[in-house]
Amino acid sequence: MNSTTLPESAKSAQNTKRLLNKAVHNSSIFSRKGIQDRLFTAWFDRLVYPQIWEDPEVDIQALQLNQDSRIFTISSGGCNVLNYLTEQPQSVTVVDLNEAHIALLNLKLAALHHLPDAQSFYQFFGQADQKQNLQLYKTYLEPHLDATTRAYWNKRQGWLRRSRISLFTRNFYRFGLLGQFIGLIHWVSKRLGYDISQVMQAQTLEEQQKLFDRHVAPVFDTRLLKWLCNRPVVLYSLGIPPSQFNEMAEDSKELQQGMHQLLKERARRLACDYPLDENYFAWQAFARKYDHQGRKAVPRYLQEKHFNNLQHSWQKVDVHHQSMTARLAQMPNQSLTSYLFLDAQDWMDEKQLNELWEEVDRTAQEGARVVFRTAGRISPLEGKLNEDLLANWRTDSVANAEWTRQDRSAIYGAVFVYQKNIGSPA
């Protein structure tokens, strides 16, 4: 059977493998990193992020998004796209290497257009655990999905042969590699005699710190967690490829602390530095759900006040199962104002990074802004990007440190904002 006779779902899966291999396999298969890269792509070839872990409030402020913005972003869990859409930009161009993330975003866009009201939308994507969601899918969504997206969600898997769409009747956020990894951490912690969910009992920042010290910090200091934290393959479920793991390892050496201590500090920031009643990242990490009662600790796109605007804006989103560089190469000069690269540049070698930024520089308007995150604390542009390209852009280390501090997910080493200089050549 050749590629032209494959069903749409199989073609999409093939494209995911091809794109991931091209993005990650930049070392010899005979090297240690080359073997690790190939293990990572095999592991990453499925739903990874049921929810994105970059704080959209930081992105929106750092990029100064507004009705004139023309945005380019990676999809990941797709919630970031809808969060940016609440600012009513002119357009949002979206790419992702992973068919599962593309299918999730397409499902959310169809839901905005076809679900009857804000409550059904929240029930489907906020609670994501109601039996009625399957009927909502059959009635309102399935008939309007493209063939590839429909095939993805209708595919049956596992020994019970349940359809993928049934994940939305069983708490979708407990699935995907990241959701399952968080569940594993909860299970391991209980086996070790701790309950990390106790953090959610806190009523103040002071109580958050005390409960973290009592129930979470000791887990990282156990012999088992110390061992696990130093195994790159363990962190694949967090979407951390070998190149990112190496950056984190370098950080831990510079800070003269073990990898378990670096990860413990990031967990501490997540649990302790922001009020729980507004930090939905902490809710997902420690309670494994959103705040369904108060509905304050939920992403923007799930807040009822934004639903009507999102219903009228979903068609501004243009989705592509493609790499960032390939999509940008097909876009006009000076056509974009805002770029969100998540942590994707951590995956790139020098050649890939320069190819990407040649297209960024060409497609960016004067004053355009780029936001990205890194596993470590050093910008990948420094020392890798061609000096002529880098000269067209400026960044502010003090502002970057503040954006990093404000990011409520707290799992990254740094947030960076670069802005194109006025008068730089197109």
Phi, psi and omega in degrees: 000122178269175187296335182285340180256000178290147172296161185302320182296322180289322177298317181295320179295320177299318181295322177301313180299316181296314182293318179295317179300317181293324183285323191254328186279079179243019175228156180300141178296341182272356177266162178298315180296322179299319177293316179297320178303317183288327172296319181296314182294325176296323181283325186280350186280061181186181176298122180254307187248101171294336175221142177286153183241032168248133186287114182293335179294323175295314180302311185298318179287316183295326180271351183054049183294142178203192185289348178265357186287140171238108195258144172235126185210161170275145183286306191049229182291354176084341182293329178298320180301313181289327175298317178294328182294339178296341178275004176057050179290168177294318183201156174225111176265128189235136174231159169197148178280341191255122181300327182296319179291324176296316180296323179292316178296317179298324177295318180294321179293319177296323180294321177299323184280326194241339176292148191288332186199175182296325181294317179293326177295316179293319179301320184286310188256343178269301176287312174055032182215014184264136180300329181294344181297330179294321178289322175302318179298311183297321186279313191254333190252309186308317182296342187252002180276148172293164188300320183293314180295317179298316180297322180298309186285336179274348182297137180265143184212167180078168184290340175274353179055045176277147177288152179300326183296339180292347175302332181281001171254358187231026185069085182309327186286355174268002182244189191072162182301318183290316179299319179290325178295317177299319177299321178296319179298319177299315183296313180298318181300318180294323177296332180272358176098016181234162178226097186291343178292345181297339176305326185288355176279350184292145177249346181221166177299323179296317178293324177302315180296317181295316180290327175297313181298329184275322191247339185249308183307317182298333180298318181292339182268359177286156181299322181297311182293323177301317180293313182297321183295342180259014178249109182307321184296332180294326183273000176302326181292345173271004183076023182261107178284170182305322181297321178291319178302319180296322177297317179294322179296321177295319177300314183296325177293315181296325180276358180055049177219156177288162178301324180296328179287323177297314180292326177296319180295322178291322175295324178297315178301316179300317186276335194239338190272351184223143179302135183295332184287357176228007183249090183290342175294317177295321178301315181291325181287318189253332177254344179063034177194175172268173178278090186287336181280302181282331182053031174264320178273066177220156177298156179310314190293344178264000178278131188303327184296341181262353191297314183299317178297319179294322178301328183264002185238354186303330183286354176283350184268129181241114192251136182222131173275084194199161175282161178300312184296317181296319180290316180299325180297340181262004183255152184292160174302143174048043184257356185231150179246339192214132181231134176239111184255006182049233178246019189297332183291340176297337181280343196268146169272180186300319181296312180298319181296317180291323177297318178297310186287339171297321178284324176299311182298323181288320185273349185276136169287162171301135181083000178300151183239145177236130176243134173209166179238160179225150177290323176267198184252359184253135177294130178294345180288329181286119179091346179247322185281138177309133185301324179295323177289312183298330181295340180278356186230151178229155177217161185236111185296325179293314178296320179299319179298323179289319177298320179298318180296325184282341185291111188289339179288329170062013185268351182261158179285327183198153170247133180237142174236126175243140179235137181286133181294144173292130180092000177289145180295146180283000000 
